[in-house]
Amino acid sequence: ELGAGLGLAGVAASLAGAQKVTLVDREPLALHCAMATAAMNGIPTAAMGSSLEGATEYGTVRAALYDWSTSEPLQMDSNPNVVIASDVLYDDTSVKALARLAAELLRERSAEFIL
């Protein structure tokens, strides 16, 4: 989930059956709250920035710091099947950056993108 905030969409994805979920946001406090949301809903969580490659529990959620306004590529340890961005466009300056990231994810990782 890009721009996870409190992680509502990512938590919902996990509860709906997603095998692994990565909550991505530029704000560390938001990610802390998102992980707390997951834990309070009984979802297994992994340490901040850790890989989910070895995650054994179905639905495991992890958090990753990333600011899509930078030109840095989003580092993922695996190719996501679905990318969610929910309630993320608050100002015009974010539109181009999010569009760039969406294009990168769709081109390089063949992911489905839900905005």
N, C-alpha and C positions, 0 to 999 in steps of 0.2 A: 504494500500500500504506500503510494507516494504522498507526501504531505500528511502523514498519519494523524498528527494532532493527538487526540485521545485514543486513537486506534479503533474507532467504532467499526469501520468497514473491514479492517483486517481481522478483528475479533469475530465479526459476523462470518467472514470467510472461513475461519478456523472452525467455528461451531457448525458451519454448513458442510464441512467435510474436506476442506483444503488440507493437504498432507503437511505442507510447510508454509509458514507465513513470515515475511520480512516486513516490519514496519519501518518506513523510512521518513525521516524528518530532519530539518536543520536545527531544531531546538532540543537540546539534551533534556530539559525538564519535560517537554511534551512527550518524548520517548519514555522517560521514567514513568509518567502517568499512564501512557499507553500500555506499558508492560504490567503495571499494577492492575489496569483494567482487565488484561488477559488473565493474570493470576487470580483475580477475584472471581472470574468466571470459570475457574477450574481448568484453564488451558495451560499445558506445560510450556515453560519458557526457557530460553537459552540465554546465556550471558550476553551483554551488549557487545555487538560486533563479532560474535563468534560465528563459526561456520555451522550450517545446518546439515552438512553432508553426512555426518555421523549420527544425526538425531534419530533416536529409536522410537520415540513416542509420536504417534500420529497427531497432527495438528499443532506441532511445536511452533511457537512464535519467538522471533528474535527481533532486536532493534538495530538499526544502522543509521549513523549520522550521515546526512548528505544534503547539500544545498544545490538545487538544480540551476541556480543563477550563475554558478561557476562553469567554466568550460571543461572541468574534470569529468571524465566518464564515470558512470555509476558502476562501482565494482561489485560484482555478484559472484558467489561461489558456484552457482548453478544457473541454468537458464529457466526463468520463470515461465509458466504456462499462461498466467493471467496477471496483468498489472492493473491495479485499481487506483484511481485518484478521485477522491470524493470531497467536495466542498473545499477546493484548494485555490480557486482563482478569486482573490480578493482585490487585486489591482491590475491595471493594464501591463505593468512591467513584468508580470509573471507569465503572461500568455506565450510569448516567443520562447522563453526558456523551457517551459513545460512542453511546448510543441517540439522543440529540438530533442528533448529527452525522450518523448514518445516516439518520434521518428527513429531515434537510435535503438530503442528497445524493440520496436517492430522490425527494423531492418536486420539487426545483428542477432537477435534472440528469438525471432519468430513468435513473439508473445501476443496474446489477445490483450487489447487495451480498453479498459472501461473507465470512462470519465463521467 
